[in-house]
């Protein structure tokens, strides 16, 4: 049973039918997988504040956080993740500042097997399969 419980936010940003995604670093949990950018909430931090901070830290960009479009709790062997996905609008151009790969991925190229298992339902929705 997972002993660590994390609250995580992620930005779902779309531009011309393409989604902003980043690749998890070699030393991170689920290394090498694509993900929607975001990160772990700090104690006392609101979900929106967390997402704005993470986007500044990871992609040097300000975002307008919109509606929550999906949430899920997923248990991995070593941790439980409560994941909140928000529709976001960029206020500037993102640039990866932590050495991570970033790209704009067309919806049709979103492949659940290339993302963390917790993202599977959202990806199915974005691809129009649900």
URNORRA-V130087 format. One record per residue. N is the residue number from 1. RES is the residue in three letters. PHI is phi in whole degrees, 0 to 359 (NA if undefined). Layout:
[[N	RES	PHI] [N	RES	PHI]]
//
This chain:
[[1	UNK	NA] [2	UNK	292] [3	UNK	262] [4	UNK	257] [5	UNK	241] [6	UNK	245] [7	UNK	255] [8	UNK	230] [9	UNK	244] [10	UNK	216] [11	UNK	266] [12	UNK	255] [13	UNK	243] [14	UNK	241] [15	UNK	220] [16	UNK	52] [17	UNK	79] [18	UNK	244] [19	UNK	255] [20	UNK	283] [21	UNK	225] [22	UNK	230] [23	UNK	257] [24	UNK	293] [25	UNK	291] [26	UNK	300] [27	UNK	255] [28	UNK	262] [29	UNK	304] [30	UNK	61] [31	UNK	307] [32	UNK	85] [33	UNK	276] [34	UNK	284] [35	UNK	207] [36	UNK	278] [37	UNK	297] [38	UNK	159] [39	UNK	173] [40	UNK	284] [41	UNK	281] [42	UNK	270] [43	UNK	306] [44	UNK	82] [45	UNK	274] [46	UNK	288] [47	UNK	300] [48	UNK	295] [49	UNK	296] [50	UNK	301] [51	UNK	294] [52	UNK	298] [53	UNK	297] [54	UNK	298] [55	UNK	293] [56	UNK	295] [57	UNK	291] [58	UNK	271] [59	UNK	234] [60	UNK	49] [61	UNK	218] [62	UNK	273] [63	UNK	230] [64	UNK	263] [65	UNK	270] [66	UNK	263] [67	UNK	287] [68	UNK	288] [69	UNK	256] [70	UNK	192] [71	UNK	218] [72	UNK	205] [73	UNK	248] [74	UNK	233] [75	UNK	254] [76	UNK	264] [77	UNK	304] [78	UNK	256] [79	UNK	196] [80	UNK	247] [81	UNK	238] [82	UNK	260] [83	UNK	249] [84	UNK	242] [85	UNK	260] [86	UNK	238] [87	UNK	289] [88	UNK	229] [89	UNK	240] [90	UNK	280] [91	UNK	245] [92	UNK	137] [93	UNK	253] [94	UNK	287] [95	UNK	214] [96	UNK	293] [97	UNK	250] [98	UNK	251] [99	UNK	82] [100	UNK	280] [101	UNK	281] [102	UNK	227] [103	UNK	204] [104	UNK	261] [105	UNK	251] [106	UNK	302] [107	UNK	310] [108	UNK	294] [109	UNK	268] [110	UNK	293] [111	UNK	242] [112	UNK	307] [113	UNK	290] [114	UNK	264] [115	UNK	240] [116	UNK	303] [117	UNK	306] [118	UNK	297] [119	UNK	271] [120	UNK	303] [121	UNK	295] [122	UNK	298] [123	UNK	298] [124	UNK	301] [125	UNK	293] [126	UNK	294] [127	UNK	278] [128	UNK	82] [129	UNK	273] [130	UNK	242]]
//
